[in-house]
Amino acid sequence: MTDPKKTYDVAILGWWYGKNYGSILTYYGLNRAIDSLGYSILMVHEPLGYNGYRVSWPDDILSMEFARRIGYEHTEQQHYSELPALNEVARTFVVGSDQLWNPLIGRVNDDLFLDFVGEQNDRVAYATSFGNRGTEKFKPAFVADHAANLQKFKAISVRERYAVDTARDVFGAKATMVVDPVFLLPKEHYGKLASASTVSPQGEYMAVFFLDPSPEKKAAALAVADKLGFKKIMVIPNPDGGRESVTALFADEPRAEILAEDAPENFLRIYRDSSYVITDSFHGSAFAAIFEKPFSSIYNAKRGADRFKDLLTALGFGESRRVRETDTAAEIASNPNVTREIDFTDARAYLERGRAASMEWLQAALDPENKDSAALDPSKISAAAAAVVQNFSLKNPEFTAMTSGWRISPGARGTRLRVARGGAVLGNLAWTDLPAAVKKGASYLLRIDWTPRTATPTVNLHLRNPDTGRFRVVGKVDIPAKSRSARTDTVIIRVPESGLSQFMLGAIHFTGLGAGADVRSIELTELAAGTAPAGLSSLGGAPAQGFAGQSKALALKDHERQMHSYNHSRTPQALSGARARMIFHAHAIEKGLSRSNFRAGFGKVAVPGLAKEMNAWLAAGHSVDDSFLQSSAAVMKSYFQRHDSLKSDVSPYRQLFSPAAQELIDNCTHQEGGVLPADQLREISREDVDERSFLNVMYGRRSVREFTRQPVADEDIARAVQIAMQAPSVCNRQGARVHQFEDPRTIKSVLDIQGGFAGYEMPPRLLLISADLDAFLFAPERNQPFVDGGLFMMSLLLGLTQVGLGSCSLNTAMGTEKESKIRKIIDIPEHEVFISFVAVGHYDDQVLVPRSKRTEIDEILIAHRKG
């Protein structure tokens, strides 16, 4: 907590309030390092109001309890509009570590670029990350918004070497590489903190810390314990929801003991007193090095394998401490590096040098007398950007396999890839990271020095996007029959899309006895514009005839129609477009008003958007009696009345509305806008409604987002699906499918990506309605999966209402990146297209739901009379 009258030397922004040990101890390291330099520190809690990814954090979570024990002085969560007042509270603002500048993370917003800091105060970044290597994710709008802010920084440091280039070439800013903040403190400091733990482990044991536990990782850990003779295993749960999973995973292992209480001090105590560590965590590996414990590290591809590689290389271990979750017990038993004997001489020297250099950098950056700037000279920015020509050379490239269908053996003379028995099937993929994504539309000379072993006459070469999982064939190599000799193959390729940063091989192309390849090197050389051979086209394009040709032509026609509609909807005479934009913003505000955990001041995007549309409507002289305008006014009247009742000042939002719009809002008597209890009818039916009649079901259906804990019965879901199966489909082909999920972790993982349920507790059940493309035979049926799927989905929503369950449809209007991530989690076949998710559960009939105004019938029903 803070004293409102106190001032501070330094204010730190970042994710110190996260529920994982990495974030907590990262910011602890930074806090204590700055404290050791003699500066007073204020920790700034996450501001609200930006978007749905910014939520109110409970006060009783792990990180906040730790903050109180340590004695952090910190702000309470507040609206981002209050951030400028901190300029009077602190002199220097430091944005900390983590991927705070990764545009792919929803929580990344303007505050993390210190946009609110005044010219009189200093801005510093310590070990901040742009995310994984590659620059395709930085869209022009993101760069335009944030480059100017980064160039206002006094000093910038980053934690990845490639981020130095990103800062310079994308944002025009100088950056220095420093060590992770956990390395700023010595072993003795963490040892003292560990002594404050609430646990006292006894005897010799091996520590296990898995962020993403799996049966394969458990098997690897047990194999290490077996080899090294450990009779006791201490398992540290991931405090961010991981206790249940590791408890179930290790329930049948008599040697395993689960750490009883989540706390950073307990985490450190288990590490400090252990005799060996195995982990899939970057910071778990870091603390093994800090405490100088013999360890094995499983590179966690979900959380960025590059980080592990960089860390262990810098520590002087290279690949020696790595084990793979696909390693068999025999492979681990024969691995000479799975040993209690480990030399920390190089690691100790690296940490001492890195700590000293990074502390020196930090001291200079925080010195108020230092007037340095992170901005590059404009001429140097353009020169640097112009000089970037890609030329990659990978010696003994390191491959990662998607499944156990590959066996990978790194060696001094190349990497041996072996296809396991029965593994030569679709979907068994192995890839290696390129230093950066290749450029969309550019041409490259791809040269591979290898010894392929296959009975297949042709091997396809692929490039892969690690974020989406999407890969494209970019070339092929003809292999002579029975050839197993060393060879160098050269292929000229043109990159068909952005984001491709991995070279990939598929096991399907490697058949026969001993199938696989020894890969010694891979080189990619960008060709100057115009030097690629004539006739080379971007690979992956559709043929000009047949089904694919028709499909492409139809898609282009659909695109033309869509763009025409988009442009027309923004003309002054297009009232339907203006109504649609008004109701889009008004409904977003209604959802905010309906939340039980109401967040005062919400609506950063929706309120200005609605103000703009209402002002434009009135300025154009359109009817003030229009129901969508009146409903929008009613929504804003509810919004302002709700804030008045809470004595929360939202006058800046009110000033966005023109005087005419303010008058309309103040005098509005329209009832169909705002929120209402879920048991009330949104609109009054003109018919007499019998109990559970069709009209009762239709008019009683609600989009419910808050559910009770009452279990959902499988038979109720099945009854609702049976009702939905009465929906019509083209030629009765019945292509609709329903996937049902009840595992809370799976539901959360999916909805975090989908993005439409932020701020609510997860639903008890989640359904995904899809349509099987195999049911649709002809190119003109390109839209039919969505027509049939939509009919089925509506019938299912009514079926759920009929059986007494609440539901909320959650759209699947998403790009390929999100869709690919979701497919990986829930294993939906590629030949099924997503129609909609549906959250399902029981609900309290007094819970608030958006009123969701429906338009008048004569806006929908257009009568075409004779003559």
Secondary structure, 3 states (H helix, E strand, C coil): CCCCCCCEEEEEECCCCCCCHHHHHHHHHHHHHHHHCCCCEEEECCCECCCCCCCCCCCCCHHHHHHHHHCCCECCCCEHHHHHHHHHCEEEEEECCCCCCCCCCCCCCHHHHCCCCCCCCEEEEEEECCCCCCCCCCCHHHHHHHHHHHCCCCEEEECCHHHHHHHHHHHCECCEECCCHHHHCCHHHHHHHHCCCCCCCCCCCEEEECCCCCHHHHHHHHHHHHHHCCCCEEEECCCCCCHHHHHHHCCCCCCEEECCCCCHHHHHHHHHCCCEEEECCHHHHHHHHHCCCCEEECCCHHHCHHHHHHHHHHCCCCCCCECCCCCCHHHHHCCCCCCCCCCCHHHHHHHHHHHHHHHHHHHHHHCCCCCCCCECCHHHHHHHHHCCCCEEEEECCCCEECCCCEEEEEECCEEEEEECCCCCCCCCEEEEECCCCCCCCCEEEEEEEEEEECCCCEEEEEEECCCCCCEEEEEEEECCCCCCCCEEEEEEEECCCCCCCEEEEEHHHCCCCCCEEEEEEEEEEECCCCCCCCCCCCCCCCCCCHHHHHHHHHHHHHHHHHHHHHHHCCCCCCHHHHHHHHHHHHHHHHHHHHCCCCCCCCCCCHHHHHHHHHHHHHHCCCCCCCHHHHHHHHHHHHHHHHHHHCCCCCHHHHCCCCHHHHHHHHCCCCCCCCEEECCCCCCCCCCCCCCCCHHHHHHHCCECCCCCCCCCCHHHHHHHHHHHCCCCCHHHCCCEEEEEECCHHHHHHHHHHHCCCCCCCCCCEEEEEEEEHHHCCCHHHCCHHHHHHHHHHHHHHHHHHHCCCEEEEEECCCCHHHHHHHHHHHCCCCCEEEEEEEEEECCCCCCEEECCCCCCHHHHCCCCCCC
